[in-house]
């Protein structure tokens, strides 16, 4: 398992502490029933979330309440915005749901071809 970082109050600064995502095509987040809860592509505008979810997979092995709480700290200032605007940050909303008692999720990292 990867050691966890100590998140700062800045998402940009936290991203600089995370492993590279160059070899990742996408991440699928799988619900307890096996359905795909989210797909995060390695594409502009999604790469920050991709980096966070890859890191959570490497550090925690999945997305339980502890991993989700840590992920919210890594998202830093975006977490407060997500709380105030549900639906604006769907990848953060997934973490909030787990922290608030929702079922743990499985993270599947799909490597680039």
C-alpha positions as CSV (number, residue, x, y, z in Angstrom):
1,X,0.0,0.0,0.0
2,X,1.1,3.5,-0.7
3,X,1.7,5.8,2.3
4,X,-0.9,8.5,2.7
5,X,-0.1,12.2,2.3
6,X,-0.9,14.9,4.7
7,X,-3.4,17.0,2.8
8,X,-3.1,20.8,2.7
9,X,-5.9,23.4,2.3
10,X,-5.1,23.6,-1.4
11,X,-6.3,21.1,-4.0
12,X,-3.6,22.2,-6.4
13,X,-0.9,21.6,-3.8
14,X,-2.4,18.2,-2.9
15,X,-2.4,17.2,-6.5
16,X,1.4,17.8,-6.6
17,X,1.8,15.2,-3.9
18,X,-0.1,12.4,-5.7
19,X,1.3,9.7,-8.0
20,X,1.3,10.4,-11.8
21,X,-1.7,9.3,-13.8
22,X,0.1,9.0,-17.2
23,X,-0.5,5.2,-17.4
24,X,-4.2,5.3,-16.5
25,X,-6.9,5.3,-19.2
26,X,-9.8,5.7,-16.7
27,X,-11.1,4.6,-13.3
28,X,-14.4,2.9,-12.8
29,X,-16.1,3.2,-9.4
30,X,-18.2,0.2,-8.7
31,X,-21.2,0.2,-6.3
32,X,-21.9,-2.7,-3.9
33,X,-24.4,-4.2,-6.3
34,X,-21.8,-4.3,-9.1
35,X,-23.2,-1.3,-11.1
36,X,-20.8,1.3,-12.3
37,X,-21.4,4.3,-10.0
38,X,-19.0,6.6,-11.9
39,X,-16.3,6.5,-14.7
40,X,-13.5,9.0,-14.5
41,X,-11.6,9.3,-17.8
42,X,-8.0,10.6,-18.1
43,X,-9.2,13.7,-19.9
44,X,-8.9,17.4,-19.3
45,X,-11.2,18.6,-16.5
46,X,-11.3,15.1,-15.0
47,X,-7.6,14.5,-14.3
48,X,-7.6,15.9,-10.8
49,X,-10.4,13.5,-9.8
50,X,-8.6,10.7,-11.6
51,X,-5.4,11.4,-9.6
52,X,-7.3,11.4,-6.3
53,X,-9.2,8.2,-6.9
54,X,-6.0,6.4,-8.2
55,X,-4.2,7.6,-5.0
56,X,-7.1,6.4,-2.8
57,X,-7.0,3.0,-4.5
58,X,-3.2,2.8,-4.0
59,X,-3.3,4.0,-0.4
60,X,-6.5,2.3,0.9
61,X,-7.3,-0.5,-1.6
62,X,-10.9,0.7,-2.0
63,X,-13.3,3.4,-0.9
64,X,-14.5,2.8,2.6
65,X,-15.4,5.6,5.1
66,X,-11.8,6.2,6.1
67,X,-10.6,6.5,2.5
68,X,-13.6,8.7,1.6
69,X,-12.9,11.1,4.5
70,X,-9.2,11.3,3.4
71,X,-10.3,11.9,-0.2
72,X,-12.5,14.8,1.0
73,X,-9.4,16.3,2.7
74,X,-7.4,15.9,-0.5
75,X,-10.1,17.7,-2.5
76,X,-9.6,20.6,0.0
77,X,-11.6,23.7,-1.0
78,X,-13.7,21.8,-3.5
79,X,-15.2,19.7,-0.8
80,X,-17.0,22.7,0.8
81,X,-18.2,23.8,-2.6
82,X,-19.6,20.3,-3.2
83,X,-21.4,20.3,0.1
84,X,-23.0,23.7,-0.8
85,X,-23.8,22.7,-4.4
86,X,-24.8,19.0,-4.6
87,X,-24.4,17.6,-8.1
88,X,-21.7,20.2,-9.1
89,X,-18.9,17.8,-8.2
90,X,-20.2,14.3,-8.7
91,X,-16.9,12.6,-7.8
92,X,-16.8,14.4,-4.5
93,X,-20.5,13.6,-4.0
94,X,-19.6,9.9,-4.1
95,X,-17.1,10.4,-1.3
96,X,-19.6,12.4,0.8
97,X,-22.2,9.6,0.4
98,X,-19.7,7.0,1.7
99,X,-18.7,9.3,4.6
100,X,-22.4,9.9,5.4
101,X,-23.0,6.1,5.9
102,X,-23.3,4.9,2.3
103,X,-21.9,1.6,1.2
104,X,-18.2,1.3,0.4
105,X,-17.3,1.4,-3.2
106,X,-14.7,-0.5,-5.3
107,X,-12.2,1.4,-7.4
108,X,-11.0,-0.2,-10.6
109,X,-8.0,1.4,-12.3
110,X,-8.0,0.7,-16.1
111,X,-4.4,1.1,-17.4
112,X,-3.8,2.8,-20.7
113,X,-3.3,0.5,-23.7
